């Protein structure tokens, strides 16, 4: 099973980005957009959560657990704030957009509680947003969310990436917010029950494990940039490691060891049930890697001593090398 089978084409998305780059004459392709306002530099990012929402709604309607909807709120903040962090910034302000065919207060409140809680954790302020009822445009008892974030750089000057720098990775909490069209198809076609406990995955129902929210890497990132000399970061989202690592390397390539990928049990389970080819999984899922920092080699021992969950994923090289 491939992502295309679930109705999602990375090729079409990449083609649109390349077209946009030509129209805008640069400035597209990083994790956040950098703009100058007077003497100040701002980092801007916008994102959504995607079809993970449909899985969360299914689980909520079958169990009544609003927690999974609050997780969607954290997902939304994390997708924006982690991108700003990848370009060396901290998020100051966030605006949200909530669209639905018919407003259901309990659902909307749970999602927005998740947004506000995540904003508090990263030290950002939710300063506004838009709630839209769109009957006829959106159908069924669903909703969609998006957010726009404003941040500032943690450092005045950006350090230059060079060959020999080390890729230090931090684990994800699971699928985060990417690849869920494929995940949902595997669940449906494989006859899996999201309310059932599968021992090979964990002790919680499959749905709760699949819906674990995207990690917020703000605290780790602040230390990595300010204390341990990290040069760039890569937030591993759609496109996986092959498409997100290059965005952090200023034209350099990378070499990684696939044996070091901490693929979670639930991800291995979905890959096995869906008979997903290894190459397809690598470019669709994060494979257990949520965030990667480009670190000078001499600083790596100190980083690994400070963060016990951190591990060396690979290194920066002159030519791009994939596993």
C-alpha positions as CSV (number, residue, x, y, z in Angstrom):
1,X,0.0,0.0,0.0
2,X,1.3,3.5,-0.9
3,X,0.3,7.1,0.0
4,X,-1.0,7.5,-3.5
5,X,-3.5,4.7,-2.8
6,X,-4.9,6.8,0.0
7,X,-5.4,9.8,-2.4
8,X,-2.3,11.8,-1.5
9,X,0.4,12.6,-4.0
10,X,3.7,14.0,-2.7
11,X,4.7,14.6,-6.3
12,X,1.8,16.9,-7.0
13,X,2.5,18.8,-3.8
14,X,6.2,19.2,-4.6
15,X,5.4,20.3,-8.1
16,X,3.2,23.1,-6.7
17,X,5.9,24.2,-4.3
18,X,8.5,24.4,-7.2
19,X,6.0,26.5,-9.2
20,X,5.5,28.8,-6.2
21,X,9.2,29.2,-5.8
22,X,9.5,30.5,-9.3
23,X,6.7,32.9,-8.9
24,X,8.0,34.3,-5.5
25,X,11.6,34.3,-6.6
26,X,12.9,32.5,-3.5
27,X,11.9,32.5,0.1
28,X,10.0,29.2,-0.2
29,X,11.3,25.8,1.0
30,X,12.5,26.5,4.5
31,X,10.5,25.6,7.6
32,X,9.4,29.2,8.3
33,X,9.3,32.4,6.2
34,X,11.8,35.1,7.3
35,X,10.7,38.7,6.9
36,X,12.1,42.1,8.0
37,X,9.9,44.6,9.7
38,X,12.0,47.7,10.3
39,X,15.1,46.4,12.1
40,X,13.4,43.3,13.5
41,X,13.4,39.9,11.9
42,X,10.2,37.8,12.1
43,X,9.7,34.1,11.5
44,X,6.3,33.2,10.1
45,X,4.7,29.8,9.8
46,X,1.2,28.3,8.9
47,X,0.0,24.8,9.0
48,X,-2.9,22.4,9.8
49,X,-3.4,19.0,11.2
50,X,-4.9,17.1,8.2
51,X,-7.0,14.0,8.1
52,X,-5.9,13.0,11.6
53,X,-8.9,15.0,12.6
54,X,-11.2,12.3,11.1
55,X,-9.6,9.6,13.2
56,X,-9.9,11.7,16.3
57,X,-13.6,12.5,15.6
58,X,-14.3,8.8,15.0
59,X,-12.7,7.9,18.3
60,X,-14.4,10.7,20.2
61,X,-17.9,9.9,18.9
62,X,-17.5,6.2,19.8
63,X,-16.0,6.8,23.3
64,X,-16.9,10.3,24.4
65,X,-13.3,11.1,25.3
66,X,-12.7,14.7,24.6
67,X,-9.0,14.3,25.4
68,X,-8.3,13.2,21.8
69,X,-9.8,16.5,20.6
70,X,-7.5,18.5,22.9
71,X,-4.6,16.5,21.4
72,X,-5.6,17.9,18.0
73,X,-5.3,21.4,19.4
74,X,-1.7,20.6,20.6
75,X,-1.0,19.1,17.1
76,X,-2.0,22.4,15.5
77,X,0.3,24.5,17.7
78,X,3.2,22.0,17.4
79,X,3.0,21.9,13.6
80,X,3.5,25.7,13.5
81,X,5.8,26.2,16.5
82,X,8.1,23.3,15.6
83,X,8.6,24.8,12.1
84,X,9.6,28.2,13.6
85,X,11.9,26.4,16.0
86,X,13.6,24.5,13.1
87,X,14.7,27.9,11.7
88,X,16.1,28.9,15.0
89,X,13.1,30.8,16.4
90,X,10.6,30.9,19.3
91,X,6.9,31.4,18.7
92,X,5.4,34.5,20.2
93,X,1.9,34.7,18.8
94,X,-0.6,32.4,17.2
95,X,-3.9,32.8,15.4
96,X,-6.2,29.9,14.6
97,X,-8.9,29.1,12.1
98,X,-11.7,26.7,12.8
99,X,-14.1,25.7,10.0
100,X,-17.0,23.3,10.2
101,X,-20.3,22.7,8.4
102,X,-22.2,23.1,11.7
103,X,-20.7,24.3,14.9
104,X,-20.7,21.7,17.7
105,X,-19.7,23.6,20.9
106,X,-18.3,20.7,22.8
107,X,-16.0,19.7,20.0
108,X,-14.8,23.2,19.2
109,X,-14.2,24.0,22.9
110,X,-12.1,20.9,23.4
111,X,-9.9,21.6,20.4
112,X,-9.4,25.2,21.4
113,X,-8.6,24.2,25.0
114,X,-5.8,22.1,23.4
115,X,-4.6,25.0,21.4
116,X,-4.5,27.3,24.5
117,X,-2.8,24.7,26.7
118,X,-0.1,24.1,24.1
119,X,0.4,27.9,23.7
120,X,0.9,28.2,27.4
121,X,3.5,25.5,27.4
122,X,5.6,27.1,24.7
123,X,5.2,30.6,26.1
124,X,3.1,31.9,23.1
125,X,-0.1,33.9,23.1
126,X,-3.2,33.0,21.2
127,X,-4.1,36.5,20.0
128,X,-7.1,35.8,17.8
129,X,-8.6,33.6,15.2
130,X,-11.7,32.9,13.0
131,X,-14.5,30.4,13.5
132,X,-16.5,29.7,10.3
133,X,-19.6,27.6,9.7
134,X,-19.5,26.5,6.1
135,X,-22.6,24.4,5.3
136,X,-22.5,23.0,1.8
137,X,-18.7,23.6,1.6
138,X,-17.8,21.1,4.3
139,X,-20.0,18.1,4.8
140,X,-20.7,15.7,7.6
141,X,-19.9,16.2,11.3
142,X,-16.3,17.2,10.7
143,X,-14.2,20.3,11.0
144,X,-10.8,21.6,9.8
145,X,-8.3,23.7,11.6
146,X,-5.3,25.8,10.6
147,X,-3.0,28.2,12.5
148,X,-0.6,31.0,11.8
149,X,2.4,31.7,14.0
150,X,4.8,34.6,14.5
151,X,8.2,34.1,16.0
152,X,11.6,35.8,16.5
153,X,15.1,34.3,16.1
154,X,16.8,33.0,19.2
155,X,20.2,34.1,17.8
156,X,21.2,37.3,16.1
157,X,23.4,35.5,13.5
158,X,22.8,32.1,11.9
159,X,25.7,29.7,12.1
160,X,26.9,28.1,8.8
161,X,26.3,24.4,8.2
162,X,29.4,22.5,6.9
163,X,30.3,18.9,6.1
164,X,31.2,17.0,9.2
165,X,28.5,18.5,11.3
166,X,26.5,15.9,13.2
167,X,22.7,15.2,12.9
168,X,21.4,14.8,16.5
169,X,17.9,13.5,16.6
170,X,15.1,13.4,19.2
171,X,12.3,10.8,19.1
172,X,8.8,11.5,18.0
173,X,5.7,10.5,20.1
174,X,4.4,8.5,17.1
175,X,2.9,9.5,13.8
176,X,2.6,13.1,15.0
177,X,0.3,14.8,12.3
178,X,1.5,13.3,9.0
179,X,0.6,10.3,6.9
180,X,-2.9,9.8,8.4
181,X,-4.7,9.4,5.1
182,X,-2.5,6.3,4.6
183,X,-2.9,5.2,8.3
184,X,-6.7,5.5,8.0
185,X,-6.7,3.4,4.8
186,X,-4.6,0.7,6.5
187,X,-6.9,0.7,9.5
188,X,-10.0,0.4,7.2
189,X,-8.6,-2.1,4.7
190,X,-6.9,-4.2,7.4
191,X,-10.1,-4.5,9.4
192,X,-8.5,-2.9,12.5
193,X,-10.6,-1.6,15.4
194,X,-9.4,1.6,16.9
195,X,-11.1,0.7,20.2
196,X,-9.3,-2.6,20.5
197,X,-6.1,-3.2,22.4
198,X,-3.4,-4.9,20.2
199,X,-0.7,-6.4,22.5
200,X,2.0,-6.0,19.8
201,X,1.3,-2.2,19.9
202,X,0.7,-1.4,23.5
203,X,-1.7,-1.5,26.5
204,X,-3.9,1.3,25.3
205,X,-6.6,1.1,22.5
206,X,-5.1,1.4,19.0
207,X,-6.9,4.7,18.5
208,X,-5.3,6.4,21.5
209,X,-1.8,5.3,20.5
210,X,-2.3,6.5,16.9
211,X,-3.6,9.8,18.1
212,X,-0.8,10.7,20.5
213,X,-0.2,14.4,19.9
214,X,2.8,15.9,18.2
215,X,5.6,16.7,20.6
216,X,6.5,20.3,21.4
217,X,10.3,20.6,21.1
218,X,10.6,24.2,22.3
219,X,12.5,23.6,25.6
220,X,14.9,21.2,23.9
221,X,15.4,23.6,21.0
222,X,16.1,26.6,23.2
223,X,19.0,24.8,24.9
224,X,20.2,23.2,21.7
225,X,20.5,26.6,20.0
226,X,21.6,28.8,22.9
227,X,23.8,26.4,24.9
228,X,25.0,23.7,22.5
229,X,25.6,25.6,19.3
230,X,23.0,24.0,17.1
231,X,23.1,25.6,13.6
232,X,19.8,24.5,12.2
233,X,16.9,22.2,12.9
234,X,14.6,19.9,10.9
235,X,11.1,19.3,11.9
236,X,10.3,15.8,10.4
237,X,6.8,16.1,8.9
238,X,5.3,15.3,5.5
239,X,7.9,13.8,3.2
240,X,9.8,12.3,6.1
241,X,13.5,12.4,6.6
242,X,14.4,12.4,2.8
243,X,12.5,15.6,2.2
244,X,12.9,17.5,5.5
245,X,16.6,17.1,6.3
246,X,17.7,18.9,3.1
247,X,15.7,21.9,4.1
248,X,18.1,22.4,7.1
249,X,21.4,21.8,5.3
250,X,22.0,24.8,3.1
251,X,22.7,22.7,0.0
252,X,24.8,20.1,1.7
253,X,23.9,16.4,1.7
254,X,23.6,13.9,4.5
255,X,24.3,10.3,5.5
256,X,22.1,8.5,8.0
257,X,22.1,5.0,9.5
258,X,18.7,3.5,9.0
259,X,19.5,1.0,11.8
260,X,19.3,3.9,14.3
261,X,15.8,4.8,13.5
262,X,13.7,4.3,16.6
263,X,10.5,3.2,14.7
264,X,7.7,3.0,17.3
265,X,5.8,-0.3,17.7
266,X,2.6,1.2,16.4
267,X,4.4,2.4,13.2
268,X,5.9,-1.0,12.6
269,X,2.5,-2.5,13.1
270,X,0.8,-0.2,10.5
271,X,3.6,-0.7,8.0
272,X,3.3,-4.5,8.4
273,X,-0.5,-4.6,8.2
274,X,-0.5,-2.3,5.1
275,X,2.4,-4.0,3.5
276,X,3.9,-0.6,3.0
277,X,7.3,-0.7,1.1
278,X,10.2,0.6,3.2
279,X,11.0,3.5,0.8
280,X,7.3,4.6,0.9
281,X,7.3,4.5,4.7
282,X,10.5,6.5,4.9
283,X,9.0,9.3,2.8
284,X,5.6,9.3,4.4
285,X,6.2,8.8,8.1
286,X,8.8,10.2,10.5
287,X,10.0,6.7,11.4
288,X,10.2,7.7,15.1
289,X,12.3,10.8,14.5
290,X,10.5,14.0,15.4
291,X,13.2,16.6,15.3
292,X,16.8,16.8,14.1
293,X,19.5,19.4,15.0
294,X,22.6,20.1,13.0
295,X,25.4,20.3,15.7
296,X,29.1,20.9,15.6
297,X,30.9,17.6,16.1
298,X,32.8,18.8,19.2
299,X,29.5,19.6,21.0
300,X,27.9,16.2,20.5
301,X,29.2,14.5,23.7
302,X,27.8,17.2,25.8
303,X,24.4,17.1,24.1
304,X,24.2,13.3,24.5
305,X,25.1,13.6,28.2
306,X,22.5,16.4,28.7
307,X,19.6,14.7,26.8
308,X,19.4,11.0,27.4
309,X,16.8,10.5,24.7
310,X,19.0,12.2,22.0
311,X,20.9,10.0,19.6
312,X,23.3,10.5,16.6
313,X,21.3,9.9,13.4
314,X,24.1,10.7,10.9
315,X,26.2,13.5,9.6
316,X,26.4,16.3,7.0
317,X,28.3,15.4,3.8
318,X,29.2,17.1,0.6
319,X,26.8,15.0,-1.5
320,X,23.3,13.8,-0.6
321,X,23.3,10.2,0.5
322,X,20.1,8.4,1.5
323,X,19.8,5.0,3.2
